[in-house]
């Protein structure tokens, strides 16, 4: 997953000493070389500039970028999104579509500047994308179902009657499916595609530690509530493993240091939902790490996109549970939490239950069992070749 090395920005100067001064000669003046060094490294445009440009164009969390502001304004003027519409399937669909269009525009522009072949270079070029997407979709549904089953077994959740009937079952199922497919594409496109790829090519432990520390400092100063402890937990868990990778100079260290950063960022972004507890925030960071592992073992983010979409669809539509504190209209089953919120998740939903951590660890184990052996076989083949 190393990026392509960009071609030289400037041509070589003339060898003739009596030749007139050319633009190529001027380009190789010390000042030009220093300027080029600031913006370009041996892997092309430095990742820091790519990240800065991405945040300016696409934004992050609650801060919109230029492209996201444009698409959001257009969708608002077209009355496709608006304030106070609640957590409904059409609202989610058009909000995520607006964000996805901004993401695609920002990534396409940066890919052009970085001289990449296409957007697929951002962790989307792996083999068998359709197979990985649908296997991830199945894994996400099964994992959420296992969590719901554990809550039912412990009497921390109860089901009521069906909330839909007839043709509305199919119509709402399809509408929520389309909405959460966009959620998977948008969020995975940011974290496991662009950010994971770009951080990997320009990060070391000290940069990763600085970013995570700055994020924790922001939470300490600006974020209210106990949910921030989920961010702190994710940040602390990554320190020693990433330091060990740095000291041992493991070839894949940058990927896992980037995974630490993007997973912590993913957990942090959920603090803006308003209905999360610290377990839910930590679970978001943990599932972000699981998705990073899926990129490593499958070669792309397609498994993560499918798993993400299915988890949210099963949680919100199929089982009708709360999702980050929101219960959506148009769900199939009706679930109600019961008992201690530490076990049931309370108003946060299944993601706020401590049981979610066990389920995600099982999901990680299954992912490694299915794809990890194939990944090791590929690495051994490459080493032998």
C-alpha positions in Angstrom: 0.0 0.0 0.0 2.9 2.3 -0.5 2.0 5.2 -2.8 3.5 5.8 -6.2 6.6 7.9 -6.4 5.8 11.0 -8.4 7.9 11.9 -11.5 10.4 14.8 -11.0 8.8 18.2 -10.9 11.6 19.9 -12.8 13.7 18.8 -15.8 17.4 18.5 -15.6 19.5 21.6 -16.5 21.6 21.8 -19.7 25.1 20.5 -19.5 26.7 23.2 -21.8 28.4 25.9 -19.7 28.0 28.4 -22.5 24.3 27.8 -23.0 21.9 30.6 -22.2 20.2 30.5 -18.9 17.0 28.4 -19.2 14.0 28.0 -17.0 15.2 24.5 -16.0 18.5 26.1 -14.7 16.6 28.6 -12.7 14.3 25.9 -11.3 17.4 24.2 -9.9 18.5 27.3 -8.0 18.9 26.7 -4.3 15.8 28.7 -3.4 13.7 26.6 -5.8 15.2 23.4 -4.5 14.4 24.5 -0.9 10.9 25.3 -1.9 10.5 22.0 -3.6 11.8 20.2 -0.5 9.1 21.9 1.6 6.3 20.5 -0.5 7.7 17.3 -2.1 9.5 14.3 -0.7 10.7 11.0 -2.2 7.1 9.9 -2.2 5.8 13.0 -4.0 3.6 15.6 -2.3 4.3 15.5 1.4 1.4 13.9 3.3 1.1 16.9 5.7 0.1 19.2 2.8 -2.3 16.5 1.4 -4.0 16.3 4.9 -4.2 20.1 5.2 -5.7 20.4 1.8 -8.2 17.6 2.6 -9.3 19.3 5.8 -9.7 22.6 4.1 -11.8 21.1 1.3 -13.7 18.4 3.0 -13.6 19.3 6.7 -13.7 17.1 9.7 -16.3 16.2 12.3 -18.4 19.2 13.0 -16.2 21.6 11.0 -17.2 21.8 7.3 -14.6 22.4 4.5 -15.1 24.3 1.3 -16.6 21.5 -0.7 -18.8 20.2 2.1 -20.1 23.8 2.7 -20.9 24.0 -1.0 -22.7 20.7 -1.3 -24.5 21.3 2.0 -25.7 24.7 0.9 -27.0 23.3 -2.4 -28.8 20.5 -0.7 -30.3 22.9 1.8 -31.5 25.2 -1.0 -33.1 22.2 -2.8 -34.9 21.4 0.5 -33.2 18.0 0.6 -31.7 18.6 4.1 -32.7 21.1 6.7 -32.6 21.8 10.4 -34.7 20.0 12.9 -35.7 17.1 10.6 -34.6 14.4 13.0 -33.0 11.0 12.4 -35.0 9.8 9.4 -34.0 7.7 6.4 -34.4 10.6 3.8 -32.4 13.0 6.1 -29.6 10.5 6.6 -29.5 9.6 2.9 -29.2 13.2 1.7 -26.8 14.3 4.5 -24.5 11.4 3.7 -24.8 12.0 0.0 -23.8 15.6 0.5 -20.8 14.6 2.5 -19.8 11.9 0.1 -19.9 14.2 -2.9 -17.7 16.7 -1.0 -15.3 13.8 -0.1 -15.1 12.6 -3.7 -14.4 16.1 -4.9 -11.7 16.8 -2.4 -10.0 13.4 -2.9 -10.2 13.7 -6.7 -8.5 17.1 -6.6 -5.8 15.9 -4.2 -5.3 12.7 -6.3 -4.8 15.0 -9.4 -2.2 17.1 -7.5 -0.5 13.9 -6.3 -0.5 12.5 -9.8 -2.4 9.3 -8.9 -4.2 7.2 -11.4 -7.6 7.4 -9.7 -9.4 7.5 -6.4 -9.0 3.8 -6.1 -5.3 4.4 -5.1 -6.7 5.3 -1.7 -7.0 1.8 -0.3 -9.6 0.7 -2.8 -7.5 -1.4 -5.3 -7.5 -4.7 -3.5 -8.5 -7.9 -5.2 -12.2 -9.2 -5.3 -13.9 -6.0 -4.1 -17.4 -7.4 -4.5 -16.6 -10.5 -2.5 -15.0 -8.5 0.3 -17.9 -6.1 0.4 -20.6 -8.7 0.7 -18.5 -10.8 3.2 -18.1 -7.6 5.2 -21.8 -7.0 5.0 -22.6 -10.5 6.3 -20.0 -10.1 9.1 -21.5 -6.8 10.2 -25.0 -8.2 10.4 -23.9 -11.3 12.2 -21.8 -9.3 14.7 -24.7 -6.9 15.6 -27.0 -9.8 15.8 -24.6 -11.5 18.3 -24.6 -8.4 20.4 -28.4 -8.2 20.4 -28.6 -11.9 21.2 -26.3 -11.4 24.2 -28.4 -8.6 25.5 -31.6 -10.7 25.1 -29.9 -13.6 26.9 -29.0 -11.4 29.8 -32.5 -9.8 29.9 -30.9 -6.4 29.1 -33.2 -5.9 26.1 -36.8 -6.7 25.3 -38.6 -6.8 22.0 -42.1 -5.5 21.3 -44.4 -6.1 18.3 -43.4 -5.4 14.7 -43.4 -1.7 13.9 -44.0 -2.2 10.2 -46.2 -4.4 8.0 -46.8 -5.2 4.4 -45.0 -3.3 1.7 -43.5 -0.8 4.2 -41.2 -3.5 5.4 -39.5 -3.6 2.0 -39.6 0.1 1.3 -38.1 1.2 4.6 -35.6 -1.6 4.5 -34.4 -0.5 1.0 -34.4 3.2 2.0 -32.4 2.6 5.2 -30.1 0.2 3.2 -29.3 3.0 0.7 -28.8 5.5 3.5 -26.4 3.3 5.5 -24.6 2.3 2.3 -23.8 6.0 1.9 -22.8 6.1 5.6 -20.3 3.3 5.1 -18.9 4.8 1.9 -18.6 8.3 3.4 -17.1 7.4 6.8 -14.8 4.6 5.5 -13.8 6.9 2.6 -12.6 9.4 5.1 -11.0 7.2 7.7 -9.9 4.0 6.2 -9.3 5.2 2.6 -7.9 8.7 2.4 -6.7 9.3 6.0 -5.3 5.8 6.6 -3.5 5.9 3.2 -2.1 9.4 3.6 -1.1 9.0 7.3 0.7 5.7 6.4 3.0 7.3 3.9 4.0 10.2 6.1 3.8 9.2 9.7 6.1 8.0 12.4 5.5 7.3 16.1 6.3 10.9 17.3 4.0 12.5 14.8 1.3 10.0 15.7 1.8 10.7 19.4 1.6 14.4 18.8 -1.6 14.2 16.9 -3.3 11.9 19.5 -2.0 14.0 22.4 -3.4 17.2 20.7 -6.7 15.4 20.2 -6.9 14.4 23.9 -6.0 18.0 24.9 -8.8 19.3 22.8 -11.2 16.9 24.5 -10.0 17.9 27.9 -10.6 21.6 27.1 -13.6 21.6 24.8 -15.7 18.4 25.1 -18.1 18.0 27.9 -19.3 14.8 29.5 -17.8 11.4 30.4 -17.8 10.2 26.8 -14.3 11.6 26.4 -12.9 8.8 28.5 -13.5 6.6 25.5 -11.1 8.8 23.5 -8.5 8.7 26.3 -8.7 4.9 26.5 -8.2 4.5 22.8 -5.3 6.9 22.9 -3.6 5.2 25.8 -3.9 1.7 24.4 -2.0 2.5 21.3 1.1 4.2 22.9 3.2 1.2 23.9 2.5 -1.0 20.8 3.2 1.8 18.4 6.4 2.8 20.3 7.5 -0.8 20.2 7.0 -0.9 16.4 9.0 2.3 16.1 11.9 1.0 18.2 12.0 -2.3 16.4 11.8 -0.6 13.0 9.0 -3.0 11.9 8.4 -2.5 8.1 4.7 -2.1 8.7 5.0 0.3 11.6 3.7 3.3 9.8 0.5 1.5 8.8 -0.3 0.6 12.4 0.7 4.0 13.8 -1.7 5.5 11.2 -4.3 3.0 12.3 -3.9 4.3 15.9 -4.4 7.9 14.8 -7.4 7.2 12.5 -9.1 4.9 15.0 -8.8 7.5 17.8 -10.0 10.2 15.4 -13.0 8.0 14.5 -13.9 7.6 18.2 -13.5 11.3 18.7 -15.8 12.2 15.8 -18.6 10.3 17.6 -18.5 12.6 20.6 -20.4 15.1 18.5 -23.4 12.7 18.3 -24.7 13.8 21.7 -26.1 10.4 22.8 -22.9 8.5 23.3 -21.3 7.2 26.6 -17.7 6.4 27.0 -18.2 2.8 26.1 -19.8 3.8 22.8 -16.9 6.1 22.0 -14.3 3.5 22.8 -16.3 1.0 20.8 -16.2 3.3 17.8 -12.4 3.6 18.1 -12.1 -0.2 18.5 -14.3 -0.9 15.4 -12.2 1.6 13.6 -9.1 -0.4 14.4 -10.9 -3.6 13.3 -11.6 -1.9 10.0 -8.0 -0.9 9.6 -7.0 -4.5 10.2 -9.4 -5.5 7.4 -7.6 -3.1 5.1 -4.3 -4.7 5.9 -5.5 -8.3 5.5 -7.8 -7.9 2.5 -5.8 -5.2 0.7 -8.7 -2.7 0.5 -11.5 -1.0 2.5 -14.3 -2.8 0.8 -14.8 -5.3 3.6 -15.0 -2.4 6.1 -17.5 -0.5 3.9 -19.8 -3.5 3.8 -19.4 -4.3 7.5 -20.0 -0.7 8.5 -23.2 -0.4 6.4 -24.6 -3.7 7.7 -23.9 -3.0 11.3 -25.8 0.3 11.2 -28.6 -1.1 9.1 -29.2 -4.0 11.5 -29.0 -1.8 14.5 -31.2 1.0 13.3 -33.7 -0.6 10.9 -33.8 -4.4 11.5 -33.7 -4.6 15.3 -34.9 -1.0 15.9 -32.5 -0.2 18.7 -31.1 3.2 19.5 -28.0 4.2 17.5 -25.8 6.8 19.3 -28.9 7.8 21.3 -31.2 8.1 18.3 -34.2 5.8 17.6 -35.2 6.2 14.0 -38.7 6.0 12.6 -39.4 3.3 10.1 -37.7 0.4 11.9 -38.8 -3.3 11.6 -38.5 -4.6 15.2 -38.9 -2.6 18.4 -36.3 -3.0 21.0 -36.2 -1.5 24.5 -33.2 -1.6 26.9 -33.7 -2.9 30.4 -31.6 -3.0 33.6 -28.2 -1.4 34.3 -27.0 0.8 31.4 -23.5 -0.6 31.8 -24.8 -3.9 30.4 -27.8 -2.8 28.4 -26.3 0.3 26.8 -29.2 2.4 28.1 -30.3 5.2 25.8 -27.1 4.9 23.8 -28.2 1.6 22.3 -26.2 -1.7 22.0 -23.0 0.2 21.2 -23.1 1.6 24.7 -23.1 -1.8 26.4 -19.8 -3.2 27.7 -20.7 -6.4 25.8 -19.9 -4.6 22.5 -16.2 -4.8 23.3 -16.4 -8.6 23.5 -18.3 -8.8 20.2 -15.8 -6.6 18.4 -12.9 -8.6 19.7 -14.7 -11.7 18.3 -15.2 -10.0 15.0 -11.5 -9.1 14.9 -10.6 -12.8 15.7 -12.9 -14.0 12.9 -11.4 -11.5 10.5 -7.8 -12.7 11.3 -8.8 -16.3 11.1 -10.4 -16.0 7.7 -8.0 -13.5 6.0 -4.9 -13.5 8.2 -3.6 -16.8 6.9 -4.0 -15.6 3.3 -2.1 -12.4 4.1 0.8 -14.3 5.7 0.9 -16.6 2.6 1.2 -13.5 0.4 3.9 -12.0 2.5 5.9 -15.3 2.5 5.5 -15.5 -1.3 6.7 -12.0 -1.8 9.7 -12.6 0.5 10.7 -15.8 -1.4 10.4 -14.0 -4.7 
